[in-house]
Amino acid sequence: MKLYKTQQEAIDNAPKDHDFFVQNFDGKNCYDITDNECAGWNTEDRRCDCGNRRVEWETEQDGHGMWYAYASAY
């Protein structure tokens, strides 16, 4: 996980800080709902590979005031 000085920097850099597909993301329950395998999220589309979950970048600030982004289903 890379840290950035601003929230916007974390969001702007998130796609290139991760692999082309984010294999696991917060809220991934694709296997609970469908029997199809889900490769994850390609960091650009609004839905994961199997189409079951909408995914976007979320940000949080650490205790030192630095920001990071992670993929999360909503």
N, C-alpha and C positions, 0 to 999 in steps of 0.2 A: 504494500500500500504506500503510495507516494503522498507526501504532504505538501500543501501549498499555502501561501500567505493569505489568499482571498478565496471566498467561496466560488466565485466565477472562474478563477484559474483551475480549481479542482474539477468543475464541470467541463470546462473547455478541454482539459487534458485527459479526462477519464477514458474516452474511447481508445486513445493511443497507449494508455498505461495498462490496458488489459489486452488479452488475446483477442483475436477476431471474434470468437464466441466466448461469452461468459458462461461457463458450464453450470455453475451454481449461483443462484441469487437469492436474496431474502424473499421469502414467500413462495418459493418454487414448490408447488405441490402437484405438478403435472402428472406424476405417476399415480396419485390418489384419484384423479378424475378420469384419466384416459389410459388405455392400454398401450398407446403409442409411445415410442421412445422420444424424448425431447433432448435435442443437442444443446439447448441453452438459448442464449440471446446473442444476436449478432451486433449489438451496441448501437444499431441505427434504427431498425424497425421498432414499432410500438409494441409488438407482440413477440413472445418467445418462438422458437422454431416450430413447436407443435401447434401454436396458435391459441393455447389455453389461457395464458397469462399475459396481461399488459405489463410491460417493464419500462422503467425509467431510471435515471440517475438520481440518487439521494445524496445529500451531503451531511456531514457532521463536523463539529469542531472539537479538537482534542484539548486537553488541559493546558496546553501551551499556546492556544490561540491559532493553531494551524488547522487547515481544512483538508478533508479527504472525501472522495466520492465512491459510492458503491452502487451496484445494481440492486433494484428492489421491485418486486411485483406490487401492483396496487389494484 
